[in-house]
Amino acid sequence: MSIRTMTRPAAMLGCAVLIAMAPARADELSELDQLSSATDKVDQGMVLARDQIGHGQLLDAAATLQRLMIVHPEALPAQLLHASLLCRLDDRTGAAVEFEALRRKDFKDQDWNEAMAPCSGTPGGA
């Protein structure tokens, strides 16, 4: 059914819904632009992801890290943090796969142990 074939109140309601949705859409686009800009450089993306994790925004952090890994596939710190984050999100199978792939890379023991810590505890964290 198109707006032309709707009754006037229904058409007005449909237009009101579209108008109400417009600001949310603009906000989403703005957030995507910020994410894109923040992940242009590895260091900036890592700062954003760690900030998101610190504020409990784990899914946002996962999205940031995934974008960072797409733009910078060589970014080992992002891969390690992403694997660790998967444990916090209770995706232990995904984390195990990522950690296994990263095991052959050169990490400091402290960095590796810190990344593995959420995986050794109960679901959702250490």
Secondary structure, 3 states (H helix, E strand, C coil): CCHHHCCHHHHHHHHHHHHHHHHHHHHHHHHHHHHHHHCCCHHHHHHHHHHHHHCCCHHHHHHHHHHHHHHCCCCHHHHHHHHHHHHHCCCHHHHHHHHHHHCCCCCCHHHHHHHHHHHHCCCCCC
